[in-house]
Amino acid sequence: MVINTVHQSIVDRLSVVIDDPRHVEQCAWWILEHVTQKSKAELIADVIMLNADQKEQLESILDNVCVKKMPLQYALGSVSFGSLSLAVRPPVLIPRPETEQWTYVVRDFLLLYKDKKLVIADVCAGSGCIGLLLAKELPSAHVYLLDISTEAVVLSKENAQKNNITNVTILQSDLFDALEKDIRFDVIVTNPPYVSVDEFTQLDDVITKWESRQAFVADDQGLAIIKKIIDANNQLLKKDSCVDKDTPRLFIEIGHTQGNAVMSYLSDAGYAKVNVWQDIQQKDRVVWACVDNEVIQEKKD
């Protein structure tokens, strides 16, 4: 079958499990690009026939997505994240577009220090998407990627190698526990578990069946791990960093209802210029904070 016919047949299959017609169209092209290793423009411009191996691969992908209800990213085995091509597989969390957005916001803040030997921590690193992108975009920096999950650590290492990124250290760690005691960071970024137990039960089955519950759920209405990270930072952020006191040094992805609570907790912990960044859907997505006069005050009672 020629590509336009194959594309329509994929659209017909995907329409059963995906409601948005525009998303169905896009997913069909992603699948064809993956199977043929050609761009959409090349597929449209040329008369291309699928060979037997490609047809078999296509059928396997569609079976996983349409019958087993596997997320498309897992079915394809990879996802683009900015300038990176990342391997993804269950149960490690699939990188989201909104996370990609704010990672570039962090990059933009830190470009002023691109020639400095920044030391950055990516806590709850998952696939490595945030830390690896920062390591690639800021080659003079060194980025520590930390995650409690064995599967996540293995995948992060694979993705570092896949993208030829060497300025990283990847550790299995319950938050900061595996670090040497004298390590201090200029900047800490994190996409921690922040979904409450009740919220997790309301998520789509395509998420709860395939992606790690551990990567989503936290106690205290989703705030428990966020608070642990903030509390630990009193000892882990450099007091003599080259990063200016007016530049954010802590970035935390949050649930869209958690902005005020996290900002208040950071303010009580002694951080300055605490702010919330909204994603393209105008939802609170990241809280960031500066260190006032390079001194983090003791958390108030």
ABEGO torsion letter per residue (X at the ends): XBAAAAAAAAAAAAAAABABAAAAAAAAAAAAAAAAGBBAAAAAABBBBBBAAAAAAAAAAAAAAAAAGBBAAAAAGBBBBEABBBBBBOABBBBBAAAAAAAAAAAAAAAAAAABBBBBBBBGAEAGAAAAAAAAABAABBBBBBBABAAAAAAAAAAAAAAGBABBBBBBBBEAAABBAABBBABBBBBBBABBAAAAAABBAAAAAABBAAAABBBGGGAAAAAAAAAAAAAABBAABABBAABBABBBBBBAAAAAAAAAAAAAAGBBGBBBBBBAAGBBABBBBBBBGGBBBBBBX
